[in-house]
Each structure stands twice: as structure tokens, then as C-alpha cells.
Amino acid sequence: MIASSILNSITFKNVIGPALATPVNAAFTNGLGVLADDTYYYRVTALTADGETLPSAETSLAIAKLATPVNETFTAGAGTLPAATYYYRVSAINAVGETLASTETSLLLEAEGGVNVNWGVVTGATGYKIYGRSTGAELLIATVGAVTTYLDNGSLTPEGALPASNTTAGGINVNWTAVLGAPGYNVYGRSTGAELLIATVTGAITYLDDGSLTPEGTMPSANTTGISTYPNMWNSLHTDRVQGNNKIIPYYQKFPEDHVVYLQFESDSADDITLKCYHGTTELSSSTLSYDSDYGTGDVRYYTNFIVTLNSDYYDKKVYFMAMQGLERLTSEPVYIYDLSDEIAKGTIKYIKYTNLDRTESDLDDRFIDWSVLASTGNYLDFFVDAIDIDPNDTDESEVLEGSQSKTILSASFYSGRVLSTGGIPDYMVAKLGMASSLDIFMVNGIQYIKSGEIGQERFGGSTLYQASLKLTQKNAIGINVDNLGATVTETEPPVSGTPMYIGTVTAAIPTETQVKVISPIDAIKEDQIKEYTMSDARFCFAYPASFGALTSILDDSDDEIISGFNITTLDFTIGEDTISFKIYTLKSLATVTTHDVTYKF
């Protein structure tokens, strides 16, 4: 079953989507099969995992096989056939098959030459096959187009047996128009007014009834695919609140123009997933992808990632997305794409960005994201929420070493933050905000915060929406006092003159000395480094003398903190005749980037 985590950038639900329209039959055509000559009747329904539409209007088509050609008078022509009597038969062909051959007709050549084989037109034929030469044992000489004569001049050697039956019809190609949001269809047919189920079709709008299946299963008497209007737009998913006479306020997840949205779906099936986006009944985009990763041996889960760029096709539109796998579908909450720059600048819209890369095994039901395969995003997901900042939320901490004569501050930390209060948002956004703020890294407008306590929420003006509040703190400064503890300050210069350091790419998550040294070296100096990367399926890597100490920060080209996405190892390198300890920072996941800046800070 296809599922979507609550942490997805856009919220999806395993819910009934819009009611599907009844299919409309298109023109039927004859096909190959074993149906007897007769008229056959068909109706089609649109199908989802949760229901089926009413059937289309009845449409019929008769099996119409081509007639066998009738030979006309043969005449002598030019050629190299020896004087003798020659025998010929002709069959008609179409896109489906071939008729039986015509009655045998002969011509006596009194001298060397050729035979003009002639026949009458067969309605519907796209070509003809000519068999000949030996009586009762004619073999295929040539296949021609829509003509009625052929000169056998003796240049070809006959081969290929006569047809044993008329295969120009015997099946019906049942065709219909696509139904918006329908992952599959049921085809009913054969007897007028009493059509029975013949087949279920997915990923196509045509079906060949070749007569091999026995119809069974009655047609539906009602449309059970959903409700008549899109449910999520008015929060009608929350029927208990609607029935409680709460004020219904429409809500749309908001995204700015040209934003890149990353979506991930989990399934117990390895089948491809199709993601479509609709504006009303207009399809804006469609993409079908195979899964990116899988986990487990018995109960295997498959993860599929989609990247959607909200370009000009989406500007100023209220849209929804639908993910389909087989007959199952997920429908997103509504999304509104427009210019958010003023609202972000005023602080009425907050940009939320988050990751849990270091805890990929934290598998909670309906909350799991495979962060490791989101390398192209820096292993982050994001969304936007209506919110404002209100009261400050500042705290401080000190660790004191007490002696008999004095006290020494060993360390001090100061945390500053805000109480983040949202506007009116539905409960699925409250849940998303609560989960995202509990992860390893949670950022609001590019600043990393730690949530203090639990998220608070209360009904927003007696409506179907809520107002949530979070206490957020940012670790501003850390002071460390080691002067009186007998500690030695670590040397920050390279231990050996000319010691190198390495900034580049590797493929291994924990690279060896040899793999690191493939990177072109630069002189080791303890200062912040900026590296522009262009790479495919590789990892950022920075290796430097361990005496420099640890990095305090690694920023991507959006100035977002990504240090949690790096493995940190220490390894002894041989530099000339010296052994020097190196600290190595390596991106945990393979990534593909172009002109992407990364800043390493000491």
C-alpha cells in the first residue's frame, strides 16, 4: 500500500479523493481474436482502490472479416518463366491478419515469359498476398499494397504456406477517453443490456477483447469512487468538526513561485509510482518513477522520491497532487503557489526546513522518511507556514567548578529564541510542525532552533483550524575556561612545515588515506574554507591536520547548516617521513550538484 509520511513537504492522506467521471467510449475497431462473426456490446467504468464509477454508454461493433479475393483473368507478360502452365491464388490482408486464399486459377505460357495475376478489390483490405506456380501446392511469391494486379516474372522463389483460416478479425479493440485521476478501468461486454466484467485495465485506455476470457461480474449501480467535490479544500476530512457546527475556513499549504518541492512515498510494492498535479480538472504535470531505496528482507518497504519545480505553469494557482500506484492513490491537501516574498519579509510566513539524517532508524508509524536518499536537498525537507514571532524566550546555563577558596566557571551557554505562534492552520499542519521541530535539525527562516517542551494548540476562533505555539531556543554562545585546570591549549599550526590539507570529493563514506590523497593538496592553514563543487554521485570531503581541532559549522550555498550530514573520522597520514593525524569530514550520502558552494568553518 502506498503511503506518505506526515513529514512530507506536502501533506497527503489515504483518503477518498474527488469522485471520478464516467468514461466516454471512443471508436471501436476490429482486432485479432477468436470471437465468432456477430455484433458485440461494451461498457467501461473508471476504477480506484476505493470504488468504481457508473459504466459508460453502451457501444457496439460487429466482427467484420475481410472477404476472400476473387481472381480475374490472367494474361501473359514479360519474364523468365519457362513455357508451362502456372497456378495462382490471392489472399487479402489488413492490420489484423489475412483471409483465406482465392480459388486456384491458371495460365498456360506457350513461350518463356511471365504471368499477370489479376483479382478484384476487397473492401477494407490494405494489401494482398500472391501464392503460386504449382497446382495444389502454391507458395507465397509476393506481398503487395492496395493494387489488383501482380506480374510474376520468375525472379522470385516461392516460399511460405497458404493461410489456414481468415484472421482479419475475431476480436474487438474497446477504446475510451481517459478519466481524470483514474488509475484503472473495468471493461464489461458482449451481450447488449447484459454486459459482464471481462477485464481490469491499468495504465491504458484500450483493451482487446480477443474472446479468450469468459465474462462474469455485474456492472456497478452507483459511483463509489468518492464524493462530488474535492474534500480537503474545505477541511471536510474532519467531519466531526463540521458536524460540531464549527466555522469551516478553507486552508491551502503555501509555496512560493519557482520553489523546488521534494516528496517521498513509501510502499510495500516495488511498482512504479505516478505523481500528477491538477489545477481543477487540468493536468499540470505527470511523472512516473521507480523506487530509490528499499529496506527489509521479509516486509520490504520501498521509497520513491519526486522533485517538483513550481515554475510558471503553477503560478497563482491552487492545485492538488495525486500519487498513484496500481489502483491505489493518495490525494494531497490543497496547495497555493504565489509570490510569498512580501509575507516572508513581513514575518507572516515562516520557512521551515528540517532533517533527521542522524536518526534514519527512528521508524515511527506514518512518520518515516529515508533522509539518506534526499542527497540533492542536503537531506532536508521543507514547507511554509503562516506564523508570527511574539515573546522572547531567552535562557542561560553555567557549569561551575567549586573549590575551597574560589569558584571557576568551567562553561557557560546562552540560549536565545522566540515563542513561535502560527496563524490558523489545520491539525495536519500542527502535527507536521510538531514532528519537524522534534528532529535533529529544525530551522526557521535559516536559523537553527531547539524546541523547548511540547507544542501547544488551541481552536482558532471556533473554526475547523487551530493556532499552535512553540518555544524555540537558539544556542548563541559557549564559553570554555581551561586556564586553571592544567590543560594545554592545542597547537593550531601544522605540526610539520609544508603539511597539506585536502578539499574535494570522494566516493567512500569513510575514505582511506589513499582515497583522500587523490584530491589535489593545498597548504594547511587554520582558516575558514569555501569550496565550489560540481560532482555526480560523490561526497564532499575536507581533510586537515587534527591539531586544528573540530569544525564548528559547515554551510551549504543557502547558508543552511549541514554539519550533521557528515561523517567525522581521524586517521594517521604519512607526510614525507612524518606521521600526522588528520581529521576527515565526509558527506554521509552520495550527491549530484552543480556549482554548489560549501563553507567549512573552524
WONORHU-V652229 format. One record per run of one state. SS is the DSSP state (alpha for helix, beta for strand, coil for the rest). FROM is the first residue (numbers start at 1). LEN is the number of residues. If there is no record, write none. Layout:
BEGIN
SS|FROM|LEN / SS|FROM|LEN
END
This chain:
BEGIN
coil|1|2 / beta|3|1 / coil|4|8 / beta|12|2 / coil|14|4 / beta|18|1 / coil|19|6 / beta|25|1 / coil|26|3 / beta|29|3 / coil|32|7 / beta|39|10 / coil|49|2 / beta|51|2 / coil|53|6 / beta|59|4 / coil|63|8 / beta|71|11 / coil|82|2 / beta|84|10 / coil|94|4 / beta|98|1 / coil|99|6 / beta|105|5 / coil|110|3 / beta|113|7 / coil|120|7 / beta|127|7 / coil|134|5 / beta|139|6 / coil|145|4 / beta|149|4 / coil|153|18 / beta|171|6 / coil|177|7 / beta|184|7 / coil|191|5 / beta|196|7 / coil|203|3 / beta|206|4 / coil|210|17 / beta|227|1 / coil|228|4 / alpha|232|3 / coil|235|4 / alpha|239|5 / coil|244|3 / beta|247|1 / coil|248|5 / beta|253|4 / coil|257|3 / beta|260|8 / coil|268|5 / beta|273|7 / coil|280|2 / beta|282|8 / coil|290|3 / beta|293|3 / coil|296|5 / beta|301|9 / coil|310|7 / beta|317|9 / coil|326|2 / beta|328|5 / coil|333|2 / beta|335|4 / coil|339|2 / alpha|341|6 / coil|347|2 / beta|349|7 / coil|356|1 / alpha|357|3 / coil|360|11 / alpha|371|3 / coil|374|1 / alpha|375|3 / coil|378|3 / beta|381|12 / coil|393|2 / beta|395|8 / coil|403|4 / beta|407|16 / coil|423|2 / beta|425|1 / coil|426|1 / alpha|427|10 / coil|437|4 / beta|441|4 / coil|445|2 / beta|447|13 / coil|460|3 / beta|463|1 / coil|464|2 / beta|466|15 / coil|481|19 / beta|500|7 / coil|507|6 / alpha|513|5 / coil|518|3 / beta|521|3 / coil|524|5 / beta|529|17 / alpha|546|3 / coil|549|4 / beta|553|3 / coil|556|5 / beta|561|1 / coil|562|1 / alpha|563|3 / beta|566|10 / coil|576|2 / beta|578|10 / coil|588|3 / beta|591|11 / coil|602|1
END
